[in-house]
Every structure is written in structure tokens, then in C-alpha cells.
Amino acid sequence: MRGSTGVDEEFTSFVASASPQLHRKAWLLTTSSVAAEDLLQTALAKAYVHWRRVSAADDPTAYVSGIVLKTFLSDRRRRSSTEVAVAEVDDVSTEDDDPALRLTLLAALRTLAPLDRAVVVLRYWEDRSVEETARTLHLSSAAVKNRSLRALATLRAQLDDVRDPFLLPKGSR
């Protein structure tokens, strides 16, 4: 049986190496830096409690990534319908060419239902296959395709409303 000091050191090392990737996923799911930090902290707390099982997995980062996703979806199911999201601009620089487009895309992403947002993040940001996304979300491949089409149509409709040529990618002006 491992001592708690060894487990703590192993977990601390894991958090240091995996946090950037996990935070990005949480941020894409929540579209808010503060909410992403809360989501990641909750997921890491769950991972710590079950660290023996997590560390024994083939890919502990993927295991905790699944915890992040499940925690996000579970939290969305429990939230009260009276809760109102507040728009917030992070004071973080990015390497994107067009921050206005990024903000527009994130605002559009925020309007999707949590499961549709999870499908979009897994399929298009993480570049996962339909089958892999279906397994991760416990859906059929047809449901993933259906949700992808519906979510992308919603995003396109919202982005079509943006007529400002400065918000469009350079190739589409």
C-alpha cells in the first residue's frame, strides 16, 4: 500500500502536467474562465479521491478528462433554471488573429445546450471521431451526428446574424 505522501506527490505531479489540457477543455465547455476553474477543481477533487483507480488507467489524463465532461453535464442537469449567466471578458491574451471573432464564437457556443456543446467540443476542438465521441458521451453514433448537425446549424444561424465584415475571417470578406 502506497503512503499518502507518495500518492500526494504523484497526484501533484499529474496535476502540474495535465492541468493546461484539462483547463482548456473545461474552458471550452463552460466558456468562462472562472467556471472552468471551478469545474476543473471539482473534477480534480473527484480524481484525487479515486486516485488509485485513475492512476492505474491506461491514460490518466483521458480518465480525468472524462470526469471533467461528466461533471460538466451533471452540473448542467442540476442547475436551477433561474440562474442567469453573466458575460465576462477575460483579461488573457491569445495568439488568435481575431479576438472579436473568438468572442463571437464563444458567445454562440454558450447558447448551445450542454450536451450539444459537449459534442461540438469533442468533435471539433478535440478532433475526435463520431464513434469516439459517442462512446465518451454514452450516445449512439446517430445521436452524435444528429446533435452535431443541429449544433452547427444553430452556430451558423447565430454567426450569419453577424454582418460586420471585421468579424468575418479574412478569406470570407
N, C-alpha and C positions, 0 to 999 in steps of 0.2 A: 504494500500500500504506500503510495506516494505521500510525502509530508505536505502540509498545506503551503509551506514556503516554496517548495518546488512547483506546486500547482500554480501558486500566485505568480511566480516568475515566468512560467510557461504561458500563462494567460496574458500577463502584461506584455510579453514579447509578441504574442499573437495580435493583441490589440494595436500595438505600435505599428506592426507591418500591414495589417488588414484594414485598419480604420479609414484610410483615404478612399479605398474602393467601396467600402460599406457605406461611408458617409455620402458618397456621390449617389449611390442607389437610393438611399433614404431621402436625399435632397430631391432627386427626380420624382420620387413617389409623392412627397409632401409639397414640393415646390416652395419650400420655406426653409431657411437656414435654421431657425430656432426649432421648428417642428422636426426637422431632420435630426438635429442633435438629440432631441427628446426621444425620437423613435430609435435612433442608434443606441442611446444609453439604455433604453428598455430592453432592446434585443441583446445587447452585450450582458446585461444583468441576467437574462434568461440563459444565455450561453454559459456564463460563469457557474450558475447553479448546476448545470449539466455538463461541466467541462470534460469529465472523463469520457462521456459519450461523444461530445463534439470533437475532442482531440483524437479520438480513435477513428473518426470518419476519414475516408479517402482524401477529402478536400475540406478541411475545417472552415475555410473562407466561404465555400459554397454552402456549407451547412448553416453557417451564421447568416449568410445572405438569404437563405430560405426563412430563417427566423425573422429577419427584418421584414420580408414580404408578408409573412403570415401575421406578424404583429401589426403591420400597417392595415391589412384587410380586416383583422379582428377589431382594431380600434375604430375603424370607419363604421363597422356594423353597430358598435355600442354608442357612438356619438349621438348626442341629442340633436334633433332637427332644429332646435332653437339656437344652436351655436353658429356664429357668423364669423367667417374668415375675414381677416384684415389684410389688405395688400401691403406689402413691405418690400422696399428695395434694399437689397443687401449692399453693404459698403465694401464689396470684394471685387477686385479687378479680375478680368478674364482675358483670355487671349483671343476671344471671338472678334471677328471683324465688325460685327454689327450688334452692339448691345441692345439697341431698340428692338431688333428682330428677336433677340433672345428673350427679352421681357414679354414681347407679344406672344411668342410660342409658349412660354411658361404660364402666362395668363390663360391661354387657350387650353393647355394641358390641365390646369387647375379645375376647369369646368367639367372635365370628364368624370364619370362615376369611378369610384376607387378600383373596381375590377377592370374596367376598360383602361384606366391609367396604368395599372399593373401590366396589362397585356402590351400596351404601347411601349412601356419602359423595357420590358423583357425582349420584345420582338425587335424593336428598332434602335434603342440605345445600347442594349447589351448584345444585339445581333444574334439572338437565339432563334432556333428553328421553331416551326409551328409545333412539332411534336415535343420538343424540349419545354416550350412554354406551357403546353397542355399538361405535361407531367408535373411541372412545378406548381401550377395553379389548380391541379386536380380537375381539369376540364377535358372535354373531348377536343380533338383537333378541329372538328367542325365549329365548335363553340369559339375556339381561339380565332379561327378565320372570320367568323361572323362578328365577333367583338372587335377585331382589328379593322374590318371594313367599316363598321359603324363608327368606331372611334376616329378613324382617319377622315371619314366623311364629315363628322362633327368638327374636327380640327380645320379641315379645308373650308367649310362653310364660315367658320369664325375668321379665318385668315383672309377669305375673299372679301370680308367686310372692311378689311384694312386696305384702303385705296391709296394711301400715301406712298408715292414711289420710293421714298427714302427708307421705308420699312421692308421693301422687297429685295431679295438677293440681287446682286449686281447683274447676273445674266438674264433676269426677267424684266428689266426696265425697258 
